[in-house]
Structure formats: structure tokens, C-alpha cells
Amino acid sequence: MNKFIKIFILYIFLSGCNYQPIFSDKEVSFGIKNLTFDQNNQIENNINNNLKNYKNLKNKKKIIDLEISGISNKITTSTDDNGDPKSYRIKLIVETKIQKNEKLISKKTFNKSHDYDNSSNKFDLKKYENSIIENLISKISEEIIVYILSLEF
């Protein structure tokens, strides 16, 4: 009986916390009117795909213009005795400018990086690098959304 009471109390506490995921909410308070890019590269195209759900301006309180510029760098972090690369680092840098009514509200730079080892199979290495880049872009897109939601304008 004592175990039942503990489980019941735990259930009451957990069900009362009103947990709700950020990105599952259908009613987001902002919309992106103009989404412009500095270059037309893989980073910016993937961010555009991740943010396309926020381009709906119907019933939005905050309507913004968003300018994005993204670059990626692949750096050799260590080499073996022969000078061949042993490990790499991919670093993504995404700069954002948020405007409302042609007035600059905020500028922010988002950085993400990932270290990984070299592989003798260059095809698999390239596939792995593309996978890393897509994951980093997804994380940066989420950070951009959370950052916009946190702004008071």
C-alpha cells in the first residue's frame, strides 16, 4: 500500500507540471516576412527549409525580417608523423540580423563545431561530414528560433 501511495503522489506531481515542448506548439507568436541570405550555400538552404514553417504570417503578433549569412570551415586539428591529417573540426558560423519595420532589432552570431577522426574511405568520410553539417545546421536553426522567441519587441 505504501508503494502505491508513493507512485500516486509522483504521478500527481508529474502530471501537474504542464510540460509542453517548444517546437510542437502550432501557435508561434512570430512570423518571418522576408528571409534573405548573403550567399546561396548548403547552410543557408538548410536553414531556409528549417524555418519555412515560420513564414506563415496569419494571426502573428510579431512579424520580422531575417537576414542570414552562413559559412563552414574544415580545419585539420591533428596530424600523424607523416603529416597526414588524423582528425578534423567542422565549424559553422551563422550570422543573423533581425529587423522589424526596417529597423534593426538584433544581431547575433551562432557557432557550432564538431571534431571527428579521418577515415581511409574518402566516400564515407564525405558522407559523414555532410551528416555532421546537417546536424549542426539543425541545432543552429533551433537556436535561432529560441532566440527569436526570447526577444521582446
Secondary structure, DSSP 8 states (H G I E B T S, - for coil): -HHHHHHHHHHHHHHTT----STT-S--SEEEEEEEESS-SHHHHHHHHHHGGGG--TT-SEEEEEEEEEEEEEEEEEE-TTS-EEEEEEEEEEEEEEEETTEEEEEEEEEEEEEEE--S-HHHHHHHHHHHHHHHHHHHHHHHHHHHHH---
